Structure formats: C-alpha cells, structure tokens
Amino acid sequence: MVVEFFIQRVPKFRVASIVRVGPWKEDNLRSEFRELIAWARGQKVRTGRWIFFERDRNRWEACLELGGPAEVGGRVRLKTLSPTWAACVTFDPDAVSSRVVYHALNDWLRWRRKDGTIKSVTGVREVYDGDPWASRKAWAHCTVQFLVRR
C-alpha cells in the first residue's frame, strides 16, 4: 500500500463537540461520540464526518459534522472549525500502522519546516466519513490532518 503526504486547504466544518480532559486511552472519545450521536438523534439533525481533535497532550475533542440547524444541550457545544491548511494522509489502519504514519508525517513536516514550506504545526486531527467503530469502510479511510501555518 502506498501512503502519500500532501498539503492542502481543508474546508470549514460546522460541528457539535464535546471536550474530554485526561490521558489518551485505547477507545479515546468513544463515549463522547455516543453522547453526540444520541444528542443529534434528539435534535433530528443529519450528521457527517467524525473528527477526533487533539487539542494538547491531555485535552481531546470529539466533533461531529452537522448537516442542519441544531441547539446546544448538556455538554454539547456548537462551533465552526475554520478552513485551514493541513498536511494530510489517508490510509487503512489495518494495512499500515498508525504509529508509522504519524512518525513519518512528523518527520516529513520537519523537512517542510526546514525548507520553508511551512512555519509550524498547530494541531492534529483524524477525520472519518462515519463511525470508525461500526463502519469498516469509515475505518479503512482514516485521514490524519496535521494543521499547519504557512
């Protein structure tokens, strides 16, 4: 399997989100996404992409793309993730280790900083087209985005 890195402009996302504070764990943000899905069903709003956002070392955010109007409730907050530049890679985690992809992308970006293509990395997120725990297709098309400042 070939894994290609590229820098592209990613669109804005209108999302419902829940923040979790604590160390990384194996099923990170799973309960937060369950809460978001239950909330979206109650709001009768269409959902789209699932976004796992690492804010910093111990701060994680589950974001669910929205396809219609909704109101906040409980721990759920509504916001827009701004359009930005990102170094991206799409891969199947069962075919290529995510550790290898993260380390390789990190090294690739180190060289992009040295050659002046980018100035810094400002965040990391994973984007799926659906529920990665329930949909084999969504899991097999994991997109990792390192948000960059050009």
Summary of the structure (lengths in Angstrom):
residues: 150
radius of gyration: 15.6
end to end distance: 29.3
largest distance: 49.5
contacts: 427
relative contact order: 0.23
helix: 23%
strand: 43%
